[in-house]
């Protein structure tokens, strides 16, 4: 049997490989029929025929996992694999004694000969990055599979904070479940909770049926917002539209989901309105604002700095514009990328 798993979401694709390996090892307790070879990590050049034929091609139950041959293998490596697959194509398609898994941690070039052959002759799956409802559903299922519970609001915030990096998302979910399942409430303050992130220790929590809440996410999850959206809002606050547009298009060129980017703009300007409702009334203490607005202290700190480039009436107008754009995007009246460009230029 020939399997081919690939795509930009290497967390889910490698998880699939792990499930195949675990199922095989349930029968082969010693793992004598298992071989894993990674062309990215191993400089030793071994012919594919030697890897799968070490114990006889179909003489016993075998699982052979070939990692990153297209990504990191030489042209010679790939040509040898092509020759082997062509020679044994029929046996690999119908045989049950050998399971040959090709795994690529990225999306290969579509014109690659080995890629095209594998697509045409294998059971294959392209693992695309998740976004929107698919990402939210994955978060909910992951929490459930790990024995936790999570509120819809917390799911949305996790999706905004972490995005579609599922490795980081999984780590954050495990951390949140550990925190939410503690049975006694700690006397520690939220500032101590924040500092505990670096040590791996989290104070206890109780009173919410062990459900991960939006507040838990704010306290424990480091947001991706720091790296990109804050910088864009900084540029807009200083009236530097050229820089803001450059940052936006850098994100788009990197493959960031434009709907995710738009949701982050909405999220941040909503936070600026919350912060501004206190700041423009004379309360400039970022820690008090964080507590009153129920925001992470870092978000409040950055927000206070950004507010110096706006007035309260400007923020209300901007937020109203985002709401109108959101409706236009959802009803198909405007393209999402055009909407992002239009928004940045309009400020």
KANOR-V436302 format. One record per backbone hydrogen bond with DSSP energy under -0.5 kcal/mol. NH is the residue of the N-H (numbers start at 1). CO is the residue of the C=O. Records with the same first field share a line. If there is no record, write none. Layout:
NH = CO  CO
This chain:
3 = 1  100
4 = 123
5 = 102
6 = 125
7 = 106
9 = 127
10 = 8
13 = 9
14 = 10
15 = 11
16 = 12
17 = 13
18 = 14
19 = 15
20 = 16
21 = 17
22 = 18
23 = 19
24 = 20
25 = 21
26 = 22
27 = 23  24
28 = 24
29 = 27
31 = 28
34 = 31
35 = 63
37 = 65
39 = 37  67
42 = 38
43 = 41
46 = 44
50 = 47
51 = 47
52 = 48
53 = 49
54 = 51
56 = 53
59 = 56
62 = 97
63 = 33
64 = 99
65 = 35
66 = 64  101
67 = 37  65
68 = 103
72 = 68
73 = 68  69
78 = 74
79 = 75
80 = 76
81 = 77
82 = 78
83 = 79
84 = 80
85 = 81
86 = 82
87 = 83
88 = 84
89 = 86
92 = 88
93 = 89
94 = 90
95 = 91
99 = 62
100 = 1  98
101 = 64  99
102 = 3  100
103 = 66  101
104 = 5
108 = 106
112 = 109
116 = 112
117 = 113
118 = 114
119 = 115
120 = 116
121 = 117
122 = 118
123 = 2
124 = 122
125 = 4
127 = 6  125
128 = 126
134 = 131
135 = 131
136 = 132
137 = 133
138 = 134
139 = 135
140 = 136
141 = 137
142 = 138
143 = 139
144 = 140
145 = 141
146 = 142
147 = 144
148 = 143
149 = 210
151 = 212
155 = 151
156 = 152
157 = 153
158 = 154
159 = 155
160 = 156
161 = 157
162 = 158
163 = 158  159
165 = 162
166 = 164
169 = 165
170 = 166
171 = 167
172 = 168
173 = 169
174 = 170
175 = 171
176 = 172
177 = 173
178 = 174
179 = 175
180 = 176
181 = 177
182 = 179
186 = 204
193 = 189
194 = 190
195 = 191
196 = 192
197 = 193  194
198 = 195
199 = 196
200 = 196
201 = 196
211 = 208
212 = 149
217 = 213
218 = 214
219 = 215
220 = 216
221 = 217
222 = 220
223 = 221
224 = 161
226 = 223
227 = 224
228 = 224
230 = 225
232 = 228
233 = 229
234 = 230
235 = 231
236 = 232
237 = 233
238 = 234
239 = 236
240 = 235
241 = 239
244 = 240
245 = 241
246 = 242
247 = 243
248 = 244
249 = 245
250 = 246
251 = 247
252 = 248
253 = 249
254 = 250
255 = 252
256 = 251
261 = 257
262 = 258
263 = 259
264 = 260
265 = 261
266 = 262
267 = 263
268 = 264
269 = 265
270 = 266
271 = 267
272 = 268
273 = 269
274 = 270
275 = 271
276 = 272
277 = 273
278 = 274  275
279 = 275
280 = 276
281 = 278
282 = 279
283 = 278
284 = 282
286 = 284
289 = 285
290 = 286
291 = 287
292 = 288
293 = 289
294 = 290
295 = 290
300 = 296
301 = 297
302 = 298
303 = 299
304 = 300
305 = 301
306 = 302
307 = 303
308 = 304  305
309 = 306
310 = 307
315 = 311
316 = 312
317 = 313
318 = 314
319 = 315
320 = 316
321 = 317
322 = 318
323 = 319
324 = 320
325 = 321
326 = 322
327 = 323
328 = 324
329 = 325
330 = 326
331 = 327
332 = 329
333 = 328
334 = 328
339 = 335
340 = 336
341 = 337
342 = 338
343 = 339
344 = 340
345 = 341
346 = 342
347 = 343  344
